[in-house]
Amino acid sequence: MKKIVYVSGNPLVREDSIPLRIMPKLQEKFPNIEFRELEPTDNMPEEERLNIIDTIIGIDNVTVVKDIDKIVTGKVYSLHDFDLGFNLKLMKKMGKLKSVSIIGVPPHIDEEKALLGVKKALRNL
């Protein structure tokens, strides 16, 4: 059974699309991993352990986050405010999520540097 890694981002926003843009190269490099695009406002996969690649604001290098409580979420006023962090915290609170590894990609990183950092992080998962 292949390991699944979910890839999140917004293809319409350049700073938020790097994970999606490097996904084809990751699929070539890691044929034993199934990469699936994830839209956090749609149905979240209900798995006890999630591996996710997403853009994280406020970091300078590719970083792995395993502590959901370190994710900063804003106030939720409408459905537009439901983001990945909010959904992960909700899943944890409901007992549906045991662990998560988020490979965070900075929004202004060079694509090749992002690819190298994500490859290294995937090898360590």
N, C-alpha and C positions, 0 to 999 in steps of 0.2 A: 504494500500500500504506500502510495506516495505521500510525502509530507506536503501539507497545504500552507502556502503563505499568501495572505491577502494583501493587496496593494491598493492604497487609497490615494486620492488626489483629485484635483479639478483640472480637466484638460483645457479649460477655457482661461485659466489663470496661470501664466507662465511660472510664477514662483511656487505654485502648488501642484505643478504637473510633472516635476522631475521623477518621482517614483513611477509614474505611468510611462514616461518616456524611456526609462531604462529597463522596463519590464521585459521587452523582447530580448534584450541582450542577456538578462538574467535567465530567461527560459532556455537560451542556447547553452549557457555555462552550467546550469544546474538542471539537467534533464530528469533527475530523480525528485524534483520539487515541482508541484503544480502551483503556478501563480494564478490567482484569481483576483479580478478587479473587485474592489469593495466600495460601495457607496454607503457611508455610515447612516444616512437618513433613510435608507431602505431597510429591509430586513437584515439584521445582524446575524451572522452564523451562530447557532447555539451550540458551541463546542466548549468543553471545559478548559481547553488550552488553545490559545490563539497566537499566531505569529503574524505580525502586520508590518508593512513598510508604509510610512506616511511622512509627510512634511511636518516638521516641528519648528515653530518660531522660537528664536532665542538661543539657538545652539550654533556653533561654528563648524562642527565636524559631525560626521555620521556618528550617532550615539544610540545605544540600546537602552531602552527604558523598560524595567520589569515591575516597577512599583506604581500601580494605578493611582495611588494617593498623591503621587508627585505631579499628576496631570492637573493643570489649572483649567477650570471651567468657569465660564461666565454665568450670569443670571439667565434663566430660561423664561422668556416672555412669550415665545411662539414656537411653532414647529421649525422655523428657520434656525433656532438656537440649539437644536439637538445636534451635537457633533459627535465625533468619535469618542472623545474623552467622557462626555456625559453618558453615552451608551455603554461604554465599558464599566463605568462606575455603577450604573444601574444594574447591569448584568451581574456584577460582583455582589451587590447588595441583595439581589434576588437568589444568590447561590448558584447561578448558572455558569459562572466563570471562576475557575480555580487559579489559572495563571495566564499571563500575557507577556509577550516579548514584542515590543514595538521598536523597529529599526527606524530611528528618526533621521530624516534628511533635512539639512538646513535649506531654507528657501532660496538662498542666493549662491549656492555652491555650483562649481563647474560640474557639468554632467559626467565627465570622465572621473573626476575625483569622487563624485557621489557613487558611481558604479564600483570603483575600487573599495570604498568604505563599506558599501552594502554587501559586496562579495565576501569581504573579511568577516562581517557580522554574521552572515548566513553560515559560514563555515564553523562559527563558534556556537551556533544554536543547538 
